Amino acid sequence: MIKTISASLYCESIFDGTHDTPQPSNNGYPLVTSKHISSGTMDFSTAYLISEEDFKEINKRSKVSQWDILFSMIGTVGEVYLEKNQHVGYAIKNIGVFSCKDEKRAKWLYYYLKSPAAKTHINRYLNGAVQKFLSLGGLREFPVLPFDEKGSQGINLISALDAKIELNNRINAELEAMAKTLYDYWFVQFDFPFDFALGKPAANGKPYKSSGGKMIYNPILKREIPEEWKVKRLSEIANITMGQSPDGESYNKDGRGTIFFQGSTDFGWLFPTVRQFTTAPTRMAKKGDILLSVRAPVGDINIANNDCCIGRGLAALNSKVGYDGFLFYVMKYFKQVFDRRNSEGTTFGSITKNDLHSLELAYPDDALLQRYDGVVANYNKMIFKRSLENQQLIELRDWLLPMLMNGQVTVK
């Protein structure tokens, strides 16, 4: 049996973030919490800003430094993030910090905390009847694997796999940003390329609205749209299946029955992670369908890469007329609408079937849809390829990690 030591003996220091709730500021520094850490990454997009004064006050006792390991202490306990940057421009709340001050020792502990052995220990140290949390005392007592110089050679391999996964994600994010920008120009700002002499969209045309294309006010959308465009409901352009959770007794994790996704907790960067199955599937999604989160957070999307059963936290959509690329970015656009309303104080805890079906959008003719789908199909092909590669790399990493940590496998 492998001996462990307490994290307080392994680390130079262990501390947590602020327990106060600073007021939001129009400018300043992000305040990140446990919910902003996921799959080894930090998402600043939904973190609100705090003033420089509050930032400095929090950092008097909770300053994050290079090679610190951030650990989510509440909610989804045990998500970790390794801070690699020398200059850290955020403050923390509901986050624990394992401070090692040494790159090798930090990486060893970081990957140990991601291993199955650590996950087992986390469950033993959890507190809370309703919302689970791990206390600062629990972090300090947490059993960790002592650093092994020879074994750390394998961590370099795992780190290289993570670097490749991160690179693929950055490329995918750029490709998705290009497709979203094009959607915004064509379908939100209405500056799609248009040949005014021929009276139709054209590759080398001028931007429609900016070049004086005729716009008419639409009372439903309460804005001007191009003269020939229509207003359609989402249910008119998409087949929509609302999820329904099977009997809980049918759930299993050993592969019996049908892949089952309950909600956005199963979501990855683009494809969901298979965690459980059901022997009594109810509502089904087809391979290639858009999976939409209909409960907090509303609007997150993934793509089903297998036929699967979907629970009540999801809906599945596909285009009625074959423009799935367009539909994907329509849903990305609606996500922005939900987020904007959230920031204005109208929180969407969930969206009903009627609400989803009745979402309205300005809808162009087939010629423009074909042109847009032709462009984004190439982007999506590259995104899907890298996302599938990442799934394979993640499976390899997660298979190797425990064996490298306990010495079953060594790397020369």
N, C-alpha and C positions, 0 to 999 in steps of 0.2 A: 504494500500500500504506500502511495506517495505521500510524504509528509508535507504539511503546509505550515505557514507562519501567518501571524496576523498582519493585516495591511499596515498597521501602525509601525510595525518593525521593518517592513519592506520600504515604506515611503519616508521621505524627509518630513512631510507634513500632510495632514488630511483636514480639510475644512469644507464648509458649505457656503452657499450664497446668502443673500439678504433674506430676512423673514418679513421685511416691510414691503409695502406696495407704493413705490414712488409714482408721482403724478406723471402722466404722459406729457411730452414736450414736442413742440413743432420741429425742433432740431436738437441734435445731441448725439447720444450713444444708444445702441440697441440694448434692451434688457431681455436676455434670453432665459428661458425656463426649460423644464424637462421636456415639454411638448415640442421644443424646437430641435431636439436631438433624435435622429432616426437613421438606422443602418450605417452608422459611422460618419454621418454628415451633420452639419449644422445648417439649419434653414432660417435665415434672418428675415425672410419675406413677410412674416406675420408678427415679428417682434416689434413692439412699440418703442419709441425713443424716450429717453429720460434726459434731464438736464445735465450739464457738465458738473454742477455742484453735487447732484445725487450720485452721479457716476463716481466721482472722487470719494464721496463718503462711503459707498459700498465697497470700493476697492481698498479702503484702509484695512479691512480684515478678509476680503474675499477676492483679491486680485489674482486673475488667471495669468500664468506665464507659459513660455514655450516648454513643450514636453509635459505639460499637465494633462491628466486624463479627466475629462468631465463625465459624470455619472448621473443619470436621471434618477431622482430619489422618490418621485411620486408619479402616480398614473401608470404608464408603462415603465416599470422600474427595471433598471439594468441596461438601458441604452447608453452607449459610450461614444465619446468623441475625443480624439487625440489632437491637441492643439500643437501645430507644427510651426506657427508663425512667431517671430520674435516680438512683434508689436501687436498687442491685443486691444481691440477697440470696442469691447462690449462688457457689460456687467452681468452677473448671474443671480438667479433666484430658483429655489427648489432643485438645485444642482449641487452634487457633491464633487469634490476635487481631490484626486490622488496626485500629489506633487512629488515627482521623482528627481527632477532637475538633470536627468541623464537620458540621452536618447535611447540607448540600448535597453536600459532597465524600464523605461517608459513603454517602449514597444512590446517588451516581454509581458508586462502587466496588462497592457491594452488588449493584446490578443488572448491572454489568459481570461480576462473578463468577458471576452466574446465566446469562450469555449463552453461546451456542454457542462463541464465540471463546475464552472463558476455559476452557470444558470441554476444548477441544483442547489448550490449554497444560497443564492439569492432568495429562492422560495422559502428556505428555512429561516431567514432573517426578516421576512416581511412583517409589518404591523398594519393595523387598520382593518375594520370590519367592512366598511363601505368602499373607501378608496385606499388601496394599498400604498404603503410608503416604507422606505427604509431609513432609519434614523442615522444621525451622524455617529452615534455610538456604535451602531451596527456596521457602518462603513469602516470604522477604526478596528473593530474586532474581526472584520471579514477575512476568512482564510484564503490565502493566495499561495501560489506555487513559488518557491524561492528561485531567484534568478540563476540560470545555468548558462555559462559562457558558451559551452559546446552546443547546447540545444538552441541557443539564440541564432546560430547560423541558419536554422530552418525558418526563423522569423523573417529573415531577409527575403526568402522565397515568397512567403505569405504576403509580405509588404509589397513585393513586385507585382503579385496578382492584384492586390488592392489598387496599386497605381494604374494598372491597365484598365481596371473596372472604372476608376475615376476618370481616366482619359476618355474612355468610351462615353461616359455620361456627359462630359463637357462637350464633346462633339455632337452628341444627340441634342443637348440643350441648345446649341447654336443652330442646328438644322430646324429644330422645332420653332425657335425664335424667328427664323427666316419665314417659315410657313405662316406663323401667326401675324407677322408684320404684313405679309402679302394679303392675308385675310382682312386685316384692318384697313389697308389702303383700298381694297376693292369693294368690300362689303359693309364697312362702317363709315369710311370717309367718302366712298363712292368715286374714287379716282382710278377705276379700272381702265385699261387701254381701249380706246374707242375710235373707230374710223368714221368721222362725221360725214364724209362724202358717201360712204356705203351705208351708213346708218346702222352699224353693228360693231360688236367688239372685235378687235384685231390686235395681233401681237405688236405691231409697230404704231398703234394708234396713240392719240393724245389722252391724258388723264381726263376722264369724263367731266366731273364736277368742276375742277379747276379751269377747264377749257370752255366753260359755259354750257355744259350739257343741261338740258331742261330738267328741272326738279319740281315736284309737286308736294304740297303738304299732305301728310297722311294723318288723319285724326286718331287712328288706332295706335300708331307708334308715337304720335305727337312729335313728329319731325318730318323734314322733307326727305323724299326718296326719289330716285330716277323715275322719269315719267312712265316707262313701260314696265316697271317692276310691280310685283304683287306683295301682299302681306299674307303669310301663311303661318298656320300653327305648327308646332313641332310634330304633332300627331299626323299632320298631312304629308310630311316629308320623311318620317321615320316610323319603322315598326318598333313599338315600345313594349317591353315585358317587365312588369314590376315583380320584384323578388318576393318569395314567400318561404319562410324557414321550415324545413322538414321537422319531424318529430325528433326531439333531442336524443332519444334513445338510439336513433339510427346513425348518430355521429361516430366516426372512428378515425384513427390515425394510421391504420395498417393497410390502407389501400383497397378496402372492400367497398364496392359500389362505384358511385360517381363522385368526381371532384366537386367539392362544395366550398363556395366563398360566401361568408356571412356579410362582410361589409368592407369598408376601406382599410381596416386594420390588416387585411390580406394584401393590400396593394404594394407593388414595387414601383420602380421608376416608370415602367410602361406596362409590364406584365405582372399579374398577381402571383404571389408565392403560394404553392400548394401546401396547406397545413392539415387539412382534414377532408374526409369523404363522408358520404351518406348512402345508406342502402335504401332510402325511401325518398328519392328526389321529387321535388314539387315543380317549381318553375325553372326552366332551362334557358341557358344562353348558348349560342353557337360559337364555334371557333371564329375569331375575327370580329365578333360583336364588341361594341363600346360598352364598357361597364361603368356605370355612373353611380357615385355615392349619393344616396337620397336622405341620409341622416348625417348629423354633424360629424365631420364637415360636409355640407352639401356642395356637390359640384366636382369633387375629385374624380378623375377618370383613369381607367386602365383599359387595356385590350385583352380580351379572352384569347389565350393561345391554345385552348382546348375547349371542347364541349364541356359544359359544367352546369351545376345547379347553383342558383343564386338565392341568398337569403333576403330578409326584408330590408336590409341596409343598402341594397343595390337595385338598380334597374339595368336592363340590357337594351341597346338600341342598334339598329342597322338601317341603312338608307333604303327607302322604297324604290328608288330609281337608280341605284348603283353608284351614287356619289358619296361614298363613305369617307373619302378624304375631306370633302367639304363639311360633312356632318360632324366629323371629329373636331374640326376647328370652330364650328358653330357651338359645340358644347364647351370648348375652351373659352369662347366668348361669353357664354352664359355664366361660366364659373367666375369671370371677372365681374359680371353684374352682381352675382351673389356676394362676392367679397366686398364690393363697393357698398352694397346695402348693409353688410355687416359692420363696416367701418362707420357707417352713418347711424348705427345704433339699432337697426332693424335686423335682429339676429335670426338666421334661418336654422332652426334646430332640425328641421326635416322639410321635405317637399312632398306633397301628396300626388297621387296619380292624376287628379284633375289639374292641379297646378302645373305639373310637368307637361301634360298633353296640351295645355292651353298657352304655353310659352310662344310668343309671336316674334317673327323676324321678317325683314325685307328680303324678298326672294327674286332672283334674276331669271333670265331665260336660260335655256339649256346650253347655248353656245358659250356663255361665260362660265357656267358650271363645269363644262367639259374642259375648258382651258385651265381653270384653276385645279381641277382634279388631276389633269395631266402633269402639272408642275409638282404638286405636293405628293403625288404618287412616288416620284423619284426620291423625294426627301424621306418619305415614310419607309420606303424600301431600305434605305441606308440606316434609318433609325431602328427598324425591326431587326436588321442583321446584327447590329451592335448590341442590341438588347438581348437577343438570343445568345450571343457570345458571352455576355455578362452572366447570364443564368448558368452557363456551363462553367465559367470561371468561379462563380460563387459556390457551386456544388463542389468543385475541385478543392477550393480553399477550405470549405467547411469540413470536407472529408479528411484533408491533410492536417488541419490545425490540431485536433486533440492528439493525434499520433505523434506530431512533432513536439508537443508540449510535454508528453509523458515519456518520450524517449523511444517509442516503438519504431520511429523512422528518423533517420539522420540524413543530413545533406552534406556532401563533401564539397 
